[in-house]
Amino acid sequence: MNWNLFVTELVAGITHGSVYALIALGYSMVYGILKLLNFAHGDIYMVGAFIGFGVITVFGGPLALTVNVVLLLSLMFICAMLGGGLTGVMIERFAYRRLRNAPRIAPLITALGVSFFLENGAQLVLGAQFRSYDTFSWKNNPIALNGFTLPAQARISYAQVIVVVGTIVLMIALTLFVQRTQTGKAMRATSFDREAASMMGIDVDRVIVVTFFIGSALAGAAGVFNCIAYQQVWPYMGFQAGLFAFTAAVVGGIGNLPGAVLGGLLIGLAEAFATGYISSTFQQAIVFAILIGVMLARPSGLLGRAAVQKV
Amino acid sequence: MPDVDRNPAAPDTPQIGVDEWVATHDTRREGAQGRLGRIRRELGRVPTPGFYLAFGVAAALLPAITNNDYIVRVGFDTLLYMLLALGLNITVGYAGLLDLGYVAFYGFGAYGYAMLASPKFGLHWDTLAIIPVVTIATALLGFLVALPSRRLLGDYLAILTLFFGQLFVTVYQNGNRISFLGLTRGYDLTGGPNGIPNIDNVDILGLRVSSVKGYFYLALVMFLLVLAVVYLIDSSRTGRAWKSLREDPLAAELMGIPVNRQKLIAFSLGAAIAGMTGTLFAALNTAVFTADFDVPSLIIVYAILILGGAGSLGGVIIGALVVNVSLEVLRTPGHATYIFYVALAAGLVAFVRPWRWLAIVAGGTIAFGYVVHAIVSAAWPNGVAGSPAIGGPLGSFLDSWQLYPANPRTIGNVAFVALVFVCMLLTLLHGWVRWVVLIPTLYLASFTWENRLVMEPSITRLILIGVILIVLMNLRPQGLRGAARVEIV
């Protein structure tokens, strides 16, 4: 067995899976509360990636940085998360809010329109070309740990560590927020039963706005993470990432936050191993097969509870 | 018509009897007055198939009155979009299943025709044999795709089909080196990025169709046949079952309708129509590539369906005409500019009430433009250095009214983003403030159009389609021809 390849793909899968997990969290949160597939969520990830790109360009580009790297990274995250979050809130306010009680197909088609608008608007304003994000000199440096030697060619880079650690930090923060704060409690209540929650005095509109903001901010952060590890931004990057992230959310059990993370990692690993062992053109087919398999065997997802339909 | 206060001062207090429905009740019962009302009543007596027949006759005359192959070609494309929208109308409009992989079936049909009638595999089947084979194969494929999500919520079907559509593109894009787990030699099935070229023309029992006009008539006949079938299904037991499960699947099931089976039938039938349409597409274009079956085509078909009104057959015709002809016109900047201003003016006339505000907004916008133009040309001559893309009276008016910076790209991009934000702001404003803000917004819209959008027709088309979907779903979800649905809470 070729351990080098195995470890390389494992690390790549976890890295990519973390990004999917972050996007899937936003999908899952919005779905949990509004029962809406927000197709535009993947494009918010694109917006976040471009904001990160903008920040790094303002500070002189990756090769001639004018500020400290740590400061730059934090600035990228703050701007991308704020920008992503605000984009999400605006989409909710101007495209989805009027349709909250419309037949279910109406907001879905609107979401499709928003996604299409964002992609092509970005293409108009920013151009269709791929832009290379950053090539920090330290990015691909392998990590040497004392007392633990990795196989010769299986390398873990700083960028991958940043992505995984950053994702874990954000997830812990999200879990604390949802479990421990008043707003988090209101979110859980709203997702459980929106009508009953509003009767209990919860300001449902506010909860929905907060949900969109947090979910979209996570997508924005995912955009920066992805680009630190994979170095490219382009206007249509959100489409496939959104699709895979949504699959991750469905696989984990939609509306279930730990499920979204589990699903994200699973999809990331499946994609990485498919690329490594079979062919990169098959990754979509493999992920699709996982989606169908989960739908057939466990329609409510790996961690989801079976939905009871209320009359 | 009695005055209706559209924005009651206190929205939270119940306003009994104050809404448009109540206020216009008497007028509605009598119907419109005067000559217009009589025409409308007379038209209401014509049975619906009469209109379809009239459309068929009118369409059949198109190639007779013009010798321009380009116009006939646009007509052919419009008919294809009508066919596609008809199929999607079954899945989305009647059965309420969101099928986001719809154009994959279209592509499957097109590739099916290409494989059976081209030098690719040396097969040259008769078209009369290909069409049923491809249609049935597409129906089976649709059946298989819908199968895993038959018991689940509609949302799962949406994501599954969206994924399927992407997978279709990827597989056909890479289908030129298919090997089984690396064990066999790469086998070329779909031509990969090169597509399948040199496709045969339609060949019906030795009768070859090679002119655009011939294809137009072929598409027209196919469209009218499918329309007749769908019209009959619409009022049949199956059609009623679909509409009932769209409104409420649970109630439909309790009424004894086999919900899962009906969903699968609706989905496969929609897919079959798309596959059948694909054969014509492949035959006229003589080459197929995956790019034609990607998300933009999907969104265009959805825009057609939504604009016309999901669930309405007449809406399909109107929607396809409006969307495809406008998209075609947008290709040439000169025509596109006229259409843009006409649409802007029509929008103002339709939405700005009362009339005096319409006059104020229109006059204000023109005055605003002259003032801005005067200030900018005095302070920053570079801002008026360019000139409009069109000539004629409109061009010379624009030249003295609108700003044309020497290097419009960057400022045009900024203007586009600003326009998006201002339009969102407009939806938040009420009363006279909205009309006042509308004046600079119109000027900004015209500026963005002249300096940026008109330069990138291919992207502008797609942006407009996205905007149509968002705005229409928010303002008029039933589309132009659909019946408004009353949501039962």
Interface residues (C-beta under 8 A of the other chain):
Chain A: Y31 K35 L37 F39 M90 R93 F94 A95 R98 L99 N101 A102 P103 R104 I105 A106 P107 L108 I109 T110 L112 G113 V114 S115 F116 F117 N120 G121 Q123 L124 V125 F239 Q240 L243 F246 T247 V250 I278 T281 Q284 A285 V287 F288 L291 I292 M295 L296 P299 A307 Q309 V311
Chain B: V92 G96 L98 L100 P148 S149 R151 L152 L153 G154 D155 Y156 A158 I159 L160 L162 F163 F164 Q166 L167 T170 V171 N174 L181 G182 L250 V295 I299 Y302 I306 A310 N413 F416 V417 V420 M424 T427 R452 L453 E456 I459 T460 L462 I463 I465 G466 V467 I468 L469 I470 M473 N474 P477 R485 E487 V489
